[in-house]
Amino acid sequence: MELAKPGLIQKYCRTNAIITFKEYLVDYASPQAKESGETIISQLINETDNSATKRILKNRLKRIENGERDLYI
């Protein structure tokens, strides 16, 4: 509730949703869905204003590509 009431949770929810979506793309998506999903992820990364969050997100996405799972911010 500490993060939810002032609206700070949205910073974590969006970032964690991107990470979860990446796991789905790597593990289950068809090649066509993967291509579309990667485009969406790139757009969402570009829309991320906080440079530290963007750096952490890119790091987590790379770790997922390398086989790690259940990552979050």
N, C-alpha and C positions, 0 to 999 in steps of 0.2 A: 504494500500500500504506500510505502514511503516514496517509491518511484512513480506509482500510478497516479496518485492524486495531483501532483504538479505537472503531469504529462511527460515526465522524463522517460517513462517506460518505452515510448515510441522509438527512442534511439536504439534500444536493445532489441526490441521486437523485429524491426525491419532488418537489422543486420543479421540477427539469428535466423530470420526467415530466408534470407539470401543464402546463408550457409546450408540450411536444410534443403533448399531447392537445389543447390549444387550437388549435395549428396545424392538426391534423387536422380539428377541428370547423369551423374557418373555411374550409378548402380543399375538404373532401370530404363532410362529413356532410349527411344529409338534414335538413330543417327539424325533424322530430321528434327525431332523434338529437342535433341541435344543442341543442335545448331541454333534453333530458335531461342532456347533457354539461355545459351551463352550470350546471345545478343542482348537479351533482356538484362542479364546480370551485368554486362558491361555498361549498359545505360544506367542501371541503378548505382553502380560504383561511381560513375561520372557525376551523378546527382548528389553524392555524399559530400557534404560541405566540410566536415571535420577531417583534416588531413591525418590525424592520428588514427581515427576510426577507419579511414580508407586504407591506411597502411596495414592495420591489424586484419581487416577484412580480406585484403589481397593475400596476406600471409596464410590465413585460415583456408582460403579457397585453394591455394597451392598445396597445402598439407592434405586436403581432401583428395586432390588429384593424385597425390603420392600414397593414398591408401588409408589415411587416418579417418576416423569417424567420430561422431558425437562431440564435435567441437562447438563452442559457443563463446559469446563475449559477455 
